[in-house]
Amino acid sequence: MNPETLVRDHTIYACVMGSRAFGLATDGSDTDRRGVFLAPTPLFWRFVKPPTHVEGPAEEQFSWELERFCELALRANPNILECLHSPLVEHADDTGRELLGLRGAFLSRRVHETFTRYAHGQRRKLDADVRTHGAPRWKHAMHLLRLLTSARDLLRTGTLTVDVGDRREPLLAVKRGEVAWPEVASWMARLVEEGEEAARRSPLPAEPDRRRVEDFLVRTRRASALQPGPYDEVVQGVVRGGGGGQR
């Protein structure tokens, strides 16, 4: 089964991310699509395993296999968590809706470490641009402010909100280069301090609910194994204890 077929026939959840999901889109903005596919369980019984992710087949499209997606979400990967909370959902089957119902199980105070680590990396790149060119890449500066705000609010409330809402215009002013870099840098520093304070008081649990997520994954894999399809002979051989047969 080729990667494009996995995405086309086995996607359980698909959404729009990037500026359109953040509420920061302008006339020239791309449409970034992200998704989660469930590789049929019998594919994992072979020496060559299904891919953990697939780029494409459409432009600006990227998908993860369910297990990889859950692993990254449990680690509080910022991009994955935001994908799971996108306000622009394009597709969700029964399994996808169950995944969405687990959004709270992935959230924990780990987000402070992961979001902050990612933010520090982006800030170093901005500082390098300022030293080299006299100014940062303003679009990247805008998105770093958005990320720091999102992390702070998540730690304060326990809820991840992707759309920037009424912060749209101040953030777009940064993107257009209308706010001086010292003011932007001060804004970032304030958000970092507020994030530290929020982490100390956060209603989020210390760790994600890994057991609940794993139970979902095991049930989903088992249900996939029992689905009729091109792997019937393999499945029946395993169920009867006769192995997968010769290849």
N, C-alpha and C positions, 0 to 999 in steps of 0.2 A: 504494500500500500504506500503510494508516494505521498510526500508531505502535503501537496495541494489537495489531494483527496481527503486527508485527515481534516484539514481545515474546512473544506467544502461540505463534507458529509457528517462530521462528528463534532462540530462546534456546539457547545452547550451555552455559551455566554459571549456576547459581543457588544462592544460599546464604542463610543467616540471619546477620545482623550485630547490632550493638548489644549490649545487656546480656546477651542470651541467649548470644551467641557469646563474650562476655568472661567468662562464668561469674559474672555479677553480677546476674542476673535475680531479681526478687522477684515476689510474687503479682500486682502491678499492672503489670508490665513489658509493653511492646508487643513485637510480633514484627516486626522490621525485616528486609525481604527485599531483597537486592541481586542483580543478574544482569548477564550479558553476552549480547548478541544479535549475530548475524552477518547484516547486511543483504545480501540477494542482490546479487551483483556488478553485474548489469545495471542496477540502480537508480542506480548511480553514473555511468552514461553519459548521464543526463538532466540538464537544466538544474537541476531541483530535486533536491537530494541527500537521502538518508535522514538522519534526525535523528542527532545524536551521542549523545543520551541520551533516555530516555523516563521520565516519572514516572507510576507506575501500571502497569496499570489497577487493581490492588488497592491498598488502603490500606497505607501504609508500605512501598511497593514502588518501587524505582528501578533502572533498567538503563542500561548504556552500550553503544554500538556497539563492536565489537571493536577497531577501530583507535584510537578515542578512549581506550578502556580501556588499551590498550598504551602509548599516548603518556603518559598520566598515571602509569602504573606505572613507566615508564622515568625519569620525573622524580622518582620516589620519593615520590609523593603518599601520605601516611599512610593515608587512608581506602581508597584503591585497594589498596595492599599488604595491608592487613588483610583486605579482602574476599577477596583471592586466597589468604589463609591461614586462612580461617574453618574452624573444626572442624565446622561444621554445614552440610555440602554437601547440597543437596536435589536437584540435577540436574546431570549432566555427560555430554554425548554424547561421541563420539570426538574432536571438535575441542576441546570443553571439557576433556577429560582431557589432551590435548596442551598446552593452555594451562596447566593445573595443573603439568604436567611441566616447564614453563619458569619456575616460580616463582623458582628461583635466579638465572636470567638477569636478572631485574629488580632484584636486590638489589645495592647498592653503598654505599660510604661517603657517598654523597649523602644517605642517610637521616638522617645527623646534622644536616645543614643544614635539611632540610625538616621533620623532626619538631620540631627546636628552634624553627624559625620559627613553626610552628603553636602550639607550647607557649607561646611568648612572647606571642602574640596572646591566647591564653586567659588567661594570667596577668594581663595588663593589665585584662581584663574583671573578673576576680576582685578585683583591687586596687581597681577603681572601685566595685564593689559594697560592699567593706569601708568605703571612705571615705563612701559615700552612705548605706548601710543598717546599717553596723556589723558586717556579716557577709557572707561570700560566698554564692553559691548552692552549697550543699554538694554537690549532685549533680555540678555542673561541676567542683568541686574534686576530687572522687573520680576523675572521668574523666581529669583532667589528671595526677594521680598515676599512674594506670594507663598513660597514654601515655608519660610520662617513664620509667617502669619498663620498658615494652616496648622503647623506643628504646635504653636502656642495655643491656638484655640482648641485643638484636639486634646491637648493635655489639660486644659482648663475644664472642658465640658464632657470629655469622653466621646464626643461625636466628631467624625471627620467630614467636613464640608468642603467640597471641591470648588464650587462656583464662588468667585470672590465677591459677588453681590455689589454693594455700594462702594467697594474699594476699587472698582473698575477704572474710574477716571484718574485717580491719583497714580495708579500703577501704569496706566497707559501714558501718563505724562512722563514718567521715568523712562519708559520705552522710547519715547520721542526725544529724549535727551533734554527735557525742559527743566529738570531738577539737577542742581549742582551735585557733583560727586560727594563732596564732604557732607552734604545734607542726606544723601542716600546712604552713605556709610554710617552716619549717626543713627539713621532709621534702623538699619540692620543691627547695629550694636544694641539698640533698645529692645528690639524683638528677641535677640539672643538672651538678654537679661530676663525679660518677661517669660521666656520659655523655661529658663532655669527655675524661676520661681513657681511657674505652673507645674513643673515636674515634681516639685516637693509636695504639692498639695493635690496632685491629680487623682480623680476618682477611678482612673483606669487600674486594673489589676497589675500586679508585678509581672506576671507571665501570661501568655495567651492560653486558650483552652485547647491544648494540643490533643487531648484524648477525644474531645468532641469532633474535632476536624478529622482525626484518624478514623474514627468510627464512620463518618460520612464517606471517606475515601474507600474504606474496605467494603462497605455496602454497595458503593457505586461500582467498584471493580467486580464484585460478585455478580451483580445484576447484569453487567456487560458480558461476563463469561457465559451466562445462560441465555443470552439473546440469540435467536436464530440468525444465521447468516453464512457467509462463505467459509466460516471456520467450524461448522457443525461437527465434522468428522474429528477434528482435533479435540473439541470440547468433550464429545461423547467418549473419546478414548481416555481422556483424563478422568472423567467422572466414573467410568467403569474400572479404573485402575490399570488400564492397559497402555498407559503412556500416550504419546502424541502420534504414534505411528512413524513409519519411515518417511524420509524426505528425499 
